[in-house]
């Protein structure tokens, strides 16, 4: 019976898979977290905050996040051009979940660090 269910199960057709497709990639979650922390952030500020990201990767990730309606790109018609990024309402709803991941990570990181330190003592 269980094997029948597993054969019919399609991971690609789950909410979990869909969510992962939106945030997968080395920097997307980092970008979202930075935008959340700053509320509104410009490209160079974002690049400085992340530090290790190339222009190509940052630009592509921002375009994908905008296409997925997780961030809003606001362009001001001025010289030099000014572009700001902020979370969309959809992105804000995702941040509640990502914030819980951060809390889980902090709690478990501390616990793991404590266990490693007590082993080395």
C-alpha positions in Angstrom: 0.0 0.0 0.0 2.7 2.5 1.0 4.7 1.7 -2.2 1.6 2.6 -4.3 1.3 6.0 -2.6 5.0 6.6 -3.1 4.8 5.8 -6.8 1.9 8.2 -7.3 3.5 10.9 -5.2 4.9 13.8 -7.3 7.2 16.0 -5.3 7.3 18.6 -8.0 3.6 19.1 -7.5 3.8 20.2 -3.8 3.7 23.6 -2.1 7.1 22.7 -0.5 8.7 22.2 -4.0 7.1 25.5 -5.2 8.4 27.4 -2.2 11.9 26.0 -2.7 11.8 26.9 -6.4 11.3 30.6 -5.4 14.1 30.8 -2.8 16.6 28.3 -4.2 20.0 29.5 -5.2 23.0 30.6 -3.2 21.9 34.2 -2.6 18.1 34.6 -2.9 17.3 34.1 0.8 20.2 36.4 1.7 18.9 39.1 -0.6 15.4 38.7 0.8 16.7 39.0 4.3 18.7 42.1 3.5 15.7 43.8 1.9 13.6 42.9 4.9 16.2 44.3 7.3 16.6 47.6 5.4 12.9 47.9 4.2 14.1 49.8 1.2 17.6 49.3 -0.3 19.5 50.3 -3.4 21.5 48.0 -5.5 25.0 49.1 -4.3 23.9 49.0 -0.7 22.6 45.4 -1.2 25.9 44.4 -2.9 28.0 45.9 -0.1 25.8 44.1 2.5 26.2 40.7 0.9 29.8 41.3 0.0 30.6 38.1 -1.9 28.1 38.3 -4.8 29.0 39.2 -8.3 27.0 41.9 -10.2 25.8 39.3 -12.7 24.4 37.0 -9.9 22.9 39.9 -8.0 21.2 41.3 -11.1 19.8 37.9 -12.1 18.6 37.1 -8.6 16.9 40.5 -8.3 15.1 40.0 -11.7 14.0 36.5 -10.6 12.7 37.7 -7.3 10.9 40.6 -9.0 9.4 38.2 -11.6 8.2 35.9 -8.7 6.6 39.0 -7.1 8.6 38.7 -3.9 10.3 42.1 -4.3 9.3 45.4 -5.8 11.7 47.3 -8.0 11.1 51.1 -8.1 12.9 53.1 -10.6 13.1 56.9 -10.3 13.4 58.9 -13.6 16.5 61.0 -12.7 20.1 61.2 -13.6 22.0 59.3 -12.3 19.4 56.6 -12.3 18.0 55.6 -8.9 16.5 52.2 -8.2 15.2 50.9 -4.9 14.1 47.5 -3.9 11.6 46.6 -1.2 9.5 43.5 -0.2 6.2 43.0 -1.9 3.3 41.9 0.3 3.9 38.4 -1.0 7.6 38.7 -0.1 6.6 40.0 3.4 4.4 36.9 3.9 7.3 34.7 3.0 9.6 36.5 5.5 7.5 35.3 8.4 8.5 31.8 7.4 12.2 32.6 6.7 12.4 34.5 10.1 11.3 31.2 11.8 14.1 29.5 9.9 16.6 32.0 11.3 15.3 31.5 14.8 15.6 27.7 14.4 19.1 28.2 13.1 20.2 30.4 15.9 18.8 28.0 18.5 20.4 25.0 17.0 23.7 26.7 16.2 24.1 27.7 19.9 23.2 24.1 21.0 25.6 22.6 18.5 28.4 25.0 19.5 27.7 24.2 23.2 27.9 20.5 22.6 31.2 20.9 20.6 32.7 23.0 23.4 31.7 20.5 26.1 33.3 17.7 24.1 36.5 19.5 23.7 36.8 20.4 27.4 
